[in-house]
Amino acid sequence: MSTREIDEEHGALFAQQEQLPKLPVPDLESTLQKYVESLKPVLSESEYKHSAHVVAEFGRSAQAQELQRRLKARAAEPGRASWLEEWWNDLSYMGYRDPVIPFVSYHYSYNDDPRCTRATQRAAKLISGAIAFRARVVDGSLEPDSTRTSALCSHSYNYMFNACRIPAEPSDKFRTVAYHGNETIVVVRNSRFFEFSFVRNNVVLSAAEIEQTLEQIVQTADGADAVAVGVLTTDHRDTWTRNRRMLLDAGNASVLQAIEAAAFVVCIEPDMPQTREELSHVIWHASGRNRWFDKPCQFVVTDSARAGFCGEHSMIDGTPTLRLADFAVAHSLALPDGPVPRGFNPAFNELRFQTPPTVVRAVAQAQSRFDANVAAQHVCVLNFPAFGKDKIKKLGCSPDAFVQMVIQLASTRHHGRARPTYEASMTRSFLHGRTETCRSVSSDSVAWCTSMDDPSADTGRRIKLLRTALATHSRLTREAVNGHGVDRHLLGLRMLVAPTEPMPAIFTDPAYTYSSHWFVSTSQMSSEHLCSYGWSAVTPRGYGIAYNIRENSLIIHVACVRNEHGLNSDRFAQCLETAAHDIASLIDVKKVSEY
């Protein structure tokens, strides 16, 4: 569903693509060994012995060798960028049928800009920054993301602007349109949709001109209510598929085309959030009425001039959109307030949906389901100024490994035992790479967590165990980043079992399901421009932990679902705070690296 060909990739942004290696197929024996090691700290002794036997039997089987052969053959197919890409995108995103909000989408909450007191002022400056970033993507002049040693894959930038997820059964599609000729932005206010072009006479509008356009849009939008058609994008994907077809049948093809083809969406919400948690809820979803959640990029600004970003996750992960967010914020902070040129007349069009009774009923039903889904989301945002990147490094620790140990100690105390924990590890050093799982719970992390509440363990022993746990976690992360994790390889083997073949016992063993049931799902996105970022838990029995390691503070966003399992983000956040204080007291004695 594209009028923009990927082979149009050009410029510095895509210059390294042909040099990038493909995602490797790890050694089977190595993966099975790592898998068994990951089971030991989360299973009972008897469960572990059983599962270790099952894994060993699988490793010796002819079927395992055949599945590995098939996976290597798939990876070597001419023209295939990644053996994982198609499976992963479908299983985790396009074929996933629960609502994208709150179960897939993520959000960034920006620091306040004290110079901006009006929503339209803040929005206009952010839009100006996003337009400038888009221009660099379009002409390819944006330098590719990189590590200290190599460039990262830029493929996902193709799905950032002028793109949209499209509901379909049994799996959704993704649509991209030509950049040129679609220099438009969709603004949503009071459930009404408006479109304006940010280019006039081949010149990009200034921030002042954009602000004046937004002011007139807000004034128009607030003059009358409309049926909140945008809330249909919050529904179960099969339901939304049917409702989108109903919208088309009602004569809304041109409106849908305009929204889906726009560069991005700007949502101006009437809310006035005060707390970190209130801001997170507003940026993430608000009332659901002023959004189009299938767009990969939605900038959100409140009437109190607070702002953020909501991202649809299916084809683009957080690092490219964080770069966009940081660029837009930095650009907006550098912009002076300028006068609107004389004679400027704002031009925009309202995108009016035809809403017969069938559409009105569908909207009301979607609103009810959305309200129930988001009401169950419990969020706590912890700001911990005692630790930031600078202090953690001075203590001789990897900042990410340090925070993961804080999470492990908090989780162990909260759950009463170690629970399977996921950390997203980026694999964009490979062509079309996205993520791999780092299984954060290790025997070493469990040994250290146990020592922290063992009165017989002295400070020296605890620090030595912490040092070992940190080193182990850093090793596990490196392996995942280098394409040698456990979960994606096992997924590839499982996907290649033919329908007529028996499913290997390793995949029917309860430990396989349990060890990948992420009671704690974690991810890091670090930026000085964010006051928080977050997303939902990935299971009704677990927590979603998003953390931002700033130079002089640590911000952790904790989310869970209020349900029969008795989860509570406030309690988990308290465990995190206590754990961080305990580690602070421990390692203030001496640098971890000196033990």
C-alpha positions in Angstrom: 0.0 0.0 0.0 2.7 2.4 -1.0 3.3 5.2 -3.6 6.8 5.7 -2.2 9.4 3.1 -3.2 12.0 2.0 -0.6 14.5 2.0 -3.5 14.2 5.8 -3.4 16.5 5.7 -0.4 19.3 8.1 -0.9 21.7 10.6 0.7 23.9 10.3 3.8 21.0 8.8 5.8 21.0 5.6 3.7 24.6 5.6 2.4 25.6 2.8 4.7 22.7 0.4 4.1 24.5 -1.8 1.7 27.5 -2.2 4.0 25.4 -3.3 7.0 25.6 -7.0 7.9 22.5 -9.1 8.0 21.1 -10.4 11.3 23.0 -13.6 12.0 21.6 -17.0 12.8 23.3 -17.9 16.1 24.9 -21.2 16.9 22.3 -23.6 18.0 24.2 -25.1 20.9 25.1 -21.7 22.2 21.5 -20.5 22.1 20.3 -23.6 24.0 23.0 -23.2 26.6 22.0 -19.5 27.2 18.3 -20.5 27.3 18.9 -23.1 30.0 21.0 -20.6 32.0 18.1 -18.1 31.8 15.7 -20.7 33.2 17.6 -21.6 36.3 16.9 -18.4 38.3 13.1 -18.3 37.5 12.2 -22.0 38.0 12.1 -24.3 40.9 14.8 -26.9 41.1 12.6 -29.7 39.9 11.2 -27.6 37.1 14.7 -26.6 36.0 15.9 -30.2 35.9 12.9 -31.2 33.8 13.4 -28.3 31.4 17.1 -28.7 31.1 16.5 -32.4 30.1 14.0 -31.3 27.5 16.4 -28.8 26.0 19.2 -31.3 25.9 17.0 -33.8 24.1 16.0 -31.2 21.6 19.6 -30.2 21.0 20.6 -33.8 20.2 17.6 -34.3 17.9 17.7 -34.5 14.1 14.7 -32.2 14.1 16.6 -29.4 15.8 19.4 -29.7 13.3 16.9 -29.6 10.4 15.2 -26.5 11.8 18.5 -24.8 12.2 19.4 -25.7 8.6 16.1 -24.2 7.4 16.7 -21.0 9.3 20.2 -20.6 7.8 18.7 -21.3 4.4 16.0 -18.6 4.9 18.7 -16.1 6.1 20.7 -16.8 2.9 17.8 -16.3 0.5 18.7 -13.7 -2.2 16.9 -10.4 -1.6 15.9 -11.2 2.0 17.1 -8.4 4.2 16.4 -10.2 7.5 15.3 -13.7 8.3 13.3 -12.3 11.3 11.7 -9.1 9.9 8.6 -10.5 8.3 7.7 -12.8 11.2 8.4 -10.2 13.9 6.5 -7.4 12.3 3.4 -9.6 11.8 3.5 -11.5 15.2 4.3 -8.5 17.3 2.5 -5.7 15.5 0.5 -6.2 12.3 -1.1 -9.4 13.3 -1.6 -8.3 16.9 -5.3 -7.6 17.3 -5.6 -5.8 20.6 -6.0 -2.0 20.4 -2.8 -0.1 19.7 -3.8 2.2 22.5 -3.0 1.6 25.3 -1.4 -1.8 24.4 1.2 -0.9 21.7 1.7 2.8 21.4 4.2 4.7 23.6 4.7 8.4 24.5 7.3 11.0 25.4 6.4 13.8 27.8 8.5 16.9 27.1 10.0 19.3 29.7 8.0 22.5 29.9 9.1 25.5 27.8 8.7 28.5 30.1 8.7 30.9 27.2 5.5 29.3 25.8 2.2 30.1 27.5 -0.2 29.3 24.7 -0.9 25.9 23.1 -0.7 27.2 19.6 2.6 28.9 20.3 4.2 25.7 21.7 2.7 23.6 18.9 3.9 25.9 16.2 7.5 25.8 17.4 7.4 22.0 17.6 5.9 21.7 14.2 8.6 23.9 12.8 11.2 21.6 14.2 9.5 18.5 13.0 9.2 20.0 9.5 13.0 20.8 9.5 13.7 17.2 10.6 11.4 15.8 7.9 13.3 17.8 5.3 16.5 16.1 6.3 14.9 12.7 6.0 13.3 13.5 2.6 16.6 14.8 1.0 18.7 12.2 2.8 20.9 14.8 4.4 20.3 13.5 7.9 23.3 11.6 9.2 22.4 8.0 10.1 22.1 7.0 13.7 25.3 5.4 15.0 27.2 3.8 17.8 30.7 4.6 18.7 31.9 2.1 16.1 29.4 1.9 13.3 26.3 3.3 11.6 22.9 1.9 12.4 20.2 0.8 9.9 18.0 3.7 8.7 15.3 1.6 7.1 12.7 2.5 9.7 12.9 6.2 8.8 10.9 5.3 5.7 7.9 4.8 8.0 8.2 8.1 10.0 6.5 10.7 7.8 3.6 10.5 5.4 2.8 7.1 6.6 0.0 5.3 8.4 -1.0 1.9 9.7 -4.1 0.6 8.0 -6.4 -1.9 9.8 -7.0 -5.1 7.9 -7.8 -8.8 8.6 -6.1 -11.0 9.5 -3.1 -8.6 9.7 -2.8 -4.9 9.3 -1.0 -3.1 6.4 1.2 -0.1 6.4 0.8 2.7 3.9 3.4 5.2 2.8 2.9 8.0 0.2 5.2 10.2 -1.8 6.8 13.0 0.2 6.5 15.5 -2.6 3.0 16.8 -3.0 2.0 15.7 0.5 3.5 18.6 2.5 0.5 18.6 4.8 -0.2 18.4 8.5 -3.4 17.2 10.1 -4.5 19.1 13.3 -7.1 17.6 15.6 -9.1 19.7 18.1 -12.5 19.1 19.7 -12.9 15.8 17.7 -12.6 17.8 14.5 -9.9 17.3 11.8 -8.2 20.0 9.8 -5.5 20.0 7.2 -3.1 22.7 6.1 0.0 22.8 3.9 3.2 23.9 5.5 4.6 25.0 2.1 3.3 28.0 0.3 4.8 29.2 -3.0 7.6 26.8 -2.5 8.5 28.3 0.9 8.0 26.6 4.3 5.8 28.5 6.6 7.5 30.2 9.6 6.6 29.3 13.2 4.7 32.6 13.5 2.7 31.8 10.4 2.0 28.2 11.6 0.9 29.6 15.0 -1.6 32.0 13.4 -3.0 29.1 11.3 -3.3 27.0 14.5 -5.1 29.8 16.3 -7.7 30.0 13.6 -8.1 26.2 13.6 -8.6 26.1 17.3 -11.1 29.0 17.1 -13.1 27.2 14.4 -12.9 23.8 16.1 -14.2 25.1 19.4 -17.2 26.7 17.7 -19.0 23.4 17.4 -18.7 19.7 18.4 -18.3 16.8 16.0 -18.7 13.0 16.2 -15.4 11.8 17.6 -14.5 9.5 14.6 -10.8 9.4 15.7 -11.8 7.2 18.7 -12.5 4.4 16.2 -8.7 4.0 15.9 -8.6 2.9 19.6 -10.6 -0.2 19.0 -9.8 -3.9 18.5 -8.1 -4.1 15.1 -10.8 -6.4 13.6 -13.5 -4.0 14.8 -11.6 -1.0 13.5 -11.2 -2.9 10.1 -14.9 -3.3 9.8 -15.6 0.3 10.9 -13.1 1.8 8.5 -14.8 -0.1 5.7 -18.1 1.5 7.0 -16.5 4.9 6.9 -15.5 4.3 3.3 -19.0 3.1 2.4 -20.3 6.3 4.0 -18.3 8.5 1.6 -15.2 9.3 3.6 -12.5 8.0 1.3 -11.0 11.5 0.7 -10.9 12.3 4.4 -9.2 9.1 5.2 -6.8 9.6 2.4 -5.9 13.1 3.7 -5.3 11.9 7.3 -3.3 8.8 6.2 -1.1 10.8 3.7 -0.3 13.7 6.0 3.3 14.2 7.2 2.2 13.8 10.8 -0.7 14.7 13.2 -0.8 17.5 15.8 -3.4 17.1 18.6 -4.3 20.1 20.7 -5.9 18.9 23.9 -8.0 21.0 26.2 -6.5 19.3 29.3 -4.5 21.2 32.0 -2.3 18.4 33.5 -0.5 19.2 36.8 1.3 16.1 37.9 3.7 13.9 36.0 1.1 11.1 35.9 -1.6 13.4 34.6 0.8 14.6 31.9 1.7 11.0 30.9 -2.0 10.1 30.6 -2.8 13.2 28.5 0.2 12.8 26.1 -0.3 9.0 25.8 -4.1 9.0 25.1 -6.1 11.8 26.8 -9.8 11.3 26.0 -9.0 9.4 22.8 -11.3 11.7 20.9 -8.7 14.1 19.4 -6.3 11.5 17.9 -5.6 9.2 15.0 -3.6 6.5 16.7 -2.6 4.7 13.5 -0.2 7.6 12.6 3.4 6.9 13.6 3.9 10.5 14.7 1.5 12.5 16.8 2.6 15.7 18.5 0.4 16.5 21.5 0.0 19.9 23.1 -2.3 20.9 25.9 -4.1 24.2 26.5 -1.5 24.8 29.3 1.3 24.6 26.7 2.6 21.3 28.0 3.6 18.9 25.2 4.8 15.5 24.1 4.7 12.9 21.4 2.7 9.7 20.9 4.1 7.0 18.6 2.5 4.1 16.8 5.0 1.3 17.2 4.4 -1.2 14.4 7.1 -0.2 11.9 9.4 2.1 13.8 11.0 1.7 17.2 11.8 4.4 19.8 15.3 5.5 18.9 14.4 7.2 15.5 11.4 8.9 17.0 13.3 10.0 20.1 15.8 11.6 17.7 12.9 13.4 16.0 11.5 14.5 19.4 14.9 15.8 20.6 15.5 17.7 17.3 12.0 19.2 17.4 12.3 20.3 21.0 15.9 21.7 20.6 14.7 23.5 17.4 11.7 25.0 19.2 13.9 26.2 22.1 16.2 28.0 19.7 13.4 29.8 17.8 12.8 33.4 18.6 9.3 34.8 18.7 8.9 36.6 15.4 6.1 38.7 14.0 3.7 37.3 11.4 4.5 38.9 8.0 2.0 41.4 6.7 -0.6 40.1 4.5 -0.4 36.5 5.7 -3.7 34.8 5.5 -4.0 31.3 7.2 -5.3 28.6 4.8 -6.7 25.3 6.0 -9.4 22.9 5.2 -11.7 21.0 7.6 -11.8 17.3 6.9 -15.5 16.6 7.5 -16.5 13.0 8.1 -19.9 11.8 6.9 -21.4 10.3 10.0 -24.6 8.4 9.4 -26.3 6.7 12.4 -24.2 3.5 11.9 -21.0 5.5 12.3 -22.4 7.4 15.4 -23.3 4.1 17.0 -19.8 2.6 16.3 -18.1 5.7 17.7 -20.2 5.5 20.9 -19.3 1.8 21.3 -15.6 2.4 20.7 -15.6 5.3 23.2 -17.0 3.0 25.9 -14.4 0.3 25.3 -11.6 2.9 25.1 -12.7 4.5 28.4 -12.7 1.1 30.1 -9.2 0.2 28.7 -7.5 3.4 29.8 -9.3 3.6 33.1 -7.6 0.4 34.0 -4.1 1.8 33.3 -2.4 2.7 36.6 0.7 4.9 36.2 3.3 6.2 38.5 6.3 8.4 37.5 9.3 8.3 39.8 11.9 11.1 39.6 15.0 10.1 41.5 17.6 12.9 41.6 20.1 11.0 43.7 21.3 9.1 40.7 22.0 10.1 37.1 24.3 9.0 34.3 27.2 11.1 35.6 27.2 9.7 39.2 26.6 6.1 38.1 29.6 6.3 35.8 31.7 7.8 38.6 30.8 4.8 40.7 32.3 2.5 38.0 28.9 1.1 36.8 27.2 0.8 33.4 24.2 3.2 33.8 21.9 0.7 32.1 23.1 -2.3 34.1 22.8 -0.2 37.2 19.2 0.6 36.6 18.4 -3.0 35.7 19.7 -4.1 39.0 17.6 -1.5 40.7 14.6 -3.0 38.9 15.6 -6.5 39.8 15.9 -5.7 43.5 12.6 -3.9 43.5 10.9 -6.7 41.5 12.2 -9.4 43.7 11.0 -7.7 46.9 7.7 -6.8 45.3 6.9 -10.3 43.9 8.7 -12.2 46.6 10.9 -13.9 44.0 12.6 -13.3 40.7 10.2 -13.0 37.8 11.0 -13.2 34.1 12.1 -9.8 32.9 12.5 -8.4 29.4 14.8 -5.6 28.4 14.6 -4.3 24.8 18.0 -4.4 23.1 18.5 -2.7 19.8 19.8 -4.7 16.9 19.9 -1.8 14.3 23.6 -2.5 13.6 22.1 -5.2 11.3 20.1 -4.5 8.1 16.5 -4.0 9.0 17.3 -4.9 12.6 14.9 -3.9 15.3 15.2 -5.5 18.8 16.3 -8.6 20.7 15.4 -9.7 24.2 17.9 -9.4 27.0 16.7 -11.8 29.7 17.6 -9.6 32.6 17.2 -12.1 35.4 20.4 -14.1 35.9 21.7 -16.4 38.6 24.1 -13.7 39.5 21.4 -11.0 39.8 19.4 -13.3 42.0 22.4 -14.0 44.2 23.0 -10.3 44.7 19.3 -9.5 45.3 19.2 -12.3 48.0 22.3 -10.9 49.7 20.7 -7.4 50.0 18.1 -8.8 52.4 20.4 -11.3 54.1 21.5 -9.9 57.4 24.6 -12.2 57.4 25.9 -10.7 54.2 28.4 -7.9 54.8 28.9 -4.8 52.6 32.0 -6.3 50.9 30.1 -9.4 49.9 27.1 -7.5 48.6 29.3 -5.2 46.5 31.2 -8.1 45.0 28.0 -9.9 44.1 26.6 -6.6 42.6 29.8 -6.2 40.6 29.4 -9.8 39.2 25.7 -9.2 38.5 26.4 -5.9 36.6 29.1 -7.6 34.5 26.8 -10.5 33.7 24.0 -8.1 32.7 26.4 -6.1 30.5 27.5 -9.4 28.8 23.9 -10.5 28.2 23.1 -7.0 26.7 26.1 -7.2 24.4 25.1 -10.6 23.2 21.5 -9.5 22.5 22.7 -6.3 20.6 25.0 -8.5 18.5 22.2 -10.7 17.5 23.1 -13.6 19.8 20.2 -13.5 22.2 17.8 -16.4 22.9 14.3 -15.4 22.1 14.4 -14.4 18.4 16.5 -17.5 17.5 14.0 -19.8 19.3 11.2 -18.0 17.6 12.8 -18.6 14.2 13.2 -22.3 14.8 9.6 -22.6 16.0 8.2 -20.7 13.0 9.9 -23.3 10.7 8.2 -26.3 12.2 5.9 -27.5 9.4 2.2 -28.0 10.1 2.6 -31.7 9.5 5.5 -32.0 11.9 5.3 -32.6 15.7 6.0 -29.5 17.7 9.3 -30.0 19.6 8.9 -30.5 23.3 11.1 -27.5 24.0 8.3 -25.3 22.8 5.5 -27.2 24.6 7.4 -27.2 27.9 5.6 -24.9 30.3 9.0 -23.2 31.0 9.1 -21.9 27.5 5.9 -20.0 27.9 6.5 -19.0 31.5 10.1 -17.7 31.0 8.9 -15.4 28.2 5.8 -14.2 30.1 7.2 -10.8 30.9 6.1 -10.0 34.4 8.5 -7.0 34.1 9.0 -5.5 30.7 11.6 -2.7 30.5 13.2 -0.3 28.1 15.4 2.7 28.2 15.1 6.0 26.2 17.3 8.7 27.6 17.0 12.3 26.8 17.4 15.6 28.7 14.4 16.9 26.9 12.0 14.3 28.4 10.4 14.5 31.8 9.1 10.9 31.3 8.3 8.4 28.7 6.2 5.2 28.9 3.9 2.6 27.6 1.7 -0.2 29.0 2.6 -3.5 30.6 2.7 -6.4 28.1 0.7 -8.7 30.3 -2.2 -8.2 32.7 0.0 -9.8 35.3 3.0 -7.5 34.9 4.5 -4.1 34.9 5.9 -1.9 32.1 9.0 -0.1 33.3 10.3 2.7 31.0 13.3 4.6 32.2 15.2 7.8 31.3 18.7 8.0 32.6 19.5 11.8 32.5 22.8 13.3 33.4 21.7 14.1 37.0 18.5 12.2 37.6 16.7 9.0 36.9 13.1 9.0 35.8 11.1 5.8 35.8 7.6 5.4 34.4 5.7 2.4 35.9 2.5 1.2 34.3 0.2 -1.7 35.1 -3.4 -2.7 34.8 -5.8 -2.6 37.7 -7.3 -6.1 37.8 -7.8 -9.2 39.8 -4.0 -9.7 40.1 -3.8 -6.8 42.6 -1.0 -4.9 40.7 -0.2 -1.4 41.9 2.3 1.0 40.2 2.6 3.1 43.3 3.7 0.2 45.3 6.2 -1.0 42.6 7.5 2.6 42.4 8.1 2.6 46.1 10.0 -0.6 45.8 12.1 1.0 43.1 12.8 4.1 45.2 13.8 1.9 48.2 16.0 -0.3 46.1 17.8 2.8 44.6 18.3 4.2 48.1 19.6 0.9 49.3 22.1 0.6 46.4 23.1 4.2 47.0 23.9 3.4 50.7 25.8 0.3 49.6 28.0 1.8 46.9 28.6 5.1 48.5 31.0 3.1 50.7 33.3 2.4 47.9 33.3 2.4 44.1 31.9 -0.9 42.8 34.8 -1.3 40.4 37.3 -1.2 43.3 36.0 -4.5 44.8 
